[in-house]
């Protein structure tokens, strides 16, 4: 599991869909009506992971 802040998750999801050259309206729909709510739900309601990746700097 990769544990990250919601703003970073949001940015990564937007970038993911931008790589498909989708219109902004479609990207917003995918991110804010599906992907981001699902990601937040997973982060908030998952059992503890066996491994958590972190950036050490």
C-alpha positions, 0 to 999 in steps of 0.5 A: 500500500502507498500511503499519501495525502489526499492532495497528492492522490488527487494530483496523481489521478488528474495526471493519470487521466491527462495522459489519455488526452481526455477533456477536462470535464471528463477528467474531473468527472472521473477523478471527483465522482469515482477515483478520488472518493474510492481512494479516500475510502480505501485509505480511511477504511482499510485494515493495516497494511503489512508493508507501507512505502514511504519517502525518506528524505 
